[in-house]
């Protein structure tokens, strides 16, 4: 059984590694996927062997706890419109209310410690300038300020720094270390050393220790790290805004017709089959089908298109869309977690919580990072006390050793590394949802950036999937196109054949009134016949006609019918499944991105090549049986291509699953959508190019994040260890290490948030 739990007490990427390690060892647990950014754990386990109580028993003493979101809320799943209030949810693990309370507590601590830290930081910088520049001494000596620093440092380390001290205690007791452990050990060592040097001068004299104390380092490091954690938490809240915006779209109430009375009820009380009235300006509460009235509806929340869509009896409406004008009544067909909005929220949430393959490297490094850093810091301290002492003397070596020890522990924060991928994924997936691009998992988003070949199904993907009148050929010079349409439509309105419906719809769009039909006869396999004003009118399929115009139309994949009046042909009507209006532009955009396009269809060669020519597609693979489509994708993959498959039908599902990335049209079948990693709402092909842009921008952001996360540590740790001291006389003060550590996490989250401003063209 797979279950998603919220996690409390997780502070950094190392925490995620600890939780994963501990839970993975429990009986019945097959897989554990802990996401630091979303603060969630996906656990695949046997309920007969393990439970959430067992999980918490193991990780509880380490400061972590799992929360079952269903038990926590008292509801089940994403029952939107079915009793569950999502308004407080931020899409990042815990409820927004809980996160805001934690943020308020952090803010209070920052408001105390930051001014103190800044003042002391200025004093520290003053002292540095005194040594290197002709800056006058500070009016009050640092020795005189030392007792004040001792009091402030004690207050800061035991109140503000409490999480770091707990990290040290857990390390001692349970042998688990996270970022809090590093900060705690570093600042505690600096604090204890300074206390001993201040309160026990005999020890100071015995060690020949320098006059320096590190109360200022303790205060400023904890201050800057606390500020960094606060800014990081605040930024992470923003990454969950996409979910929050989606949840805010749903209507709160519905106007329902019950017992011939209009009553307003909470959306959670709506039942399937309810007759719901929607007035102008109101939100459509749930999904359903219009049974009376008409209107114009703003569907931008699901399509991204700003223009309202006209709706009439028989049309489907989607919950959370806005009724712009006109009133209508519709029957509720989908409620709660079955509505389109609920499905969108579910897909976005799952994608934001999933891992991209590129994150594996960062996770592996983060899991072993803390022990390695502890080892490096100890080796560095010992090196200063042994090698350094022989050159500098014990007192100076001790001072530099402590600075090095604390600096390494402070700067080596794996938080930025842990945040690099998931924050970009969260923002990228949310951005996609805004544009009507639903991404099922992070892996699909990453793989799409590497795709070099896009394979398209024809019907319903490249074409509209419904027949339309494309050509009208007039054989009688006394008639017009409207005359042909009116006669053919008058006969065909009595038929339910798809081709007949196409003719009738075209006539209706032209605003034509039909003739009264006196008799109607359906001739099986031939056509239809009727009497109009005493004349015999027939619409039939060609049978052996050698007309060049018919052959030309048929060669273009069009179905031709002949209109006869009094047994004389007066016109031809060609009907075909036409390409979507946006397809040609969408294909051209893919070509600009150096992406090869292929049409894969079961249709015949002539029709396939004609449609591909209209769309501008590079290559055609025609007359392919549904069961063979996946094999064709495999063949392309064996050639070294990275393939995305775009389709909408049940027969496309195997190919969608086989492709590196499956892209489904939301206008298609549920099976196709389930098989795909990405879904384009409303089947809009323009969103395909936008999906590529989003994928590439997200991957670019992830790589930038990983670069900066690595570079901070690659450069910072050697400098903090003192490798530059013999050459340049430089050793990194722990205060600057704290600033760099905080800056690394904030810069990574900030860089990810830049995706929110990106325009997808």
Buried (B, 14 or more C-beta within 10 A) or exposed (E): EEBBBBBBBBBBBBBBBBBBBBBEEBEBBEEBBBBBBBBBBBBEBEEEEBEBEBBBEBBEEBBBBBBEBBEEBEBBBBBBBBBBBBEBBBBBBBBBEBBBEBBEEBBEBBEBBBEBBBEBBEBBEBBEEEEEEEEEEBEEEBEEBBEEBBEBBBBBBEEBBEBBBBBBEBBEEEEBBBBBBBBBBBBBBBBEBBBBBBEEEEEBEEEEBBEBBBBBBBBBBBBBBBBBBBBBBBBBBBBBBBBBBBBEBBBEBBBBEEEEEEEEBBBBBBEEEBBBBBEEEBBBBBBBEBEEBBBBBBBBBBBBBEEBBEBEEEBEBBBBBBBEEBBBBBEBBBBBBBBBBBBBBBBBBBBBBBBBEBBEEBBEBBBEBBBEBBEBBBBBBEBBBEEBBEEBEBBBBBBBBBBBBBBBBBBBBBBBBBBBBBBBBBBBBBBBBBBBBBBBBBBBBBBBBEBBBBBBBBBBBBBBBEBBBBBBBBBBEEBEBEBBBBBBBBBBBBBEBEBBBBBBBBBBEEEBEBBEBEEBBEEEEEBBBBBBEEEBBBBBEBEEEEBEBBEBBBEBBBBBBBBBBEEEBBBBBBBBBBBBEBBBEBBEBBEEEEBBBBBBBBBEEEBBBBBBEBBBBBEBBBEBEBEBBBEBBEEBBEEEBBBBBBBBBBBBBBBBBBBBBBBBBBBBBEBBBBBBBBBBBBBBBBBBBBBBBBBBBBBEBBBBBBEBBBEBBEEBBBBBBBBBBEEEEEBBBBBBBBBBBBBBBBBBBBBBBEBBEBEBE
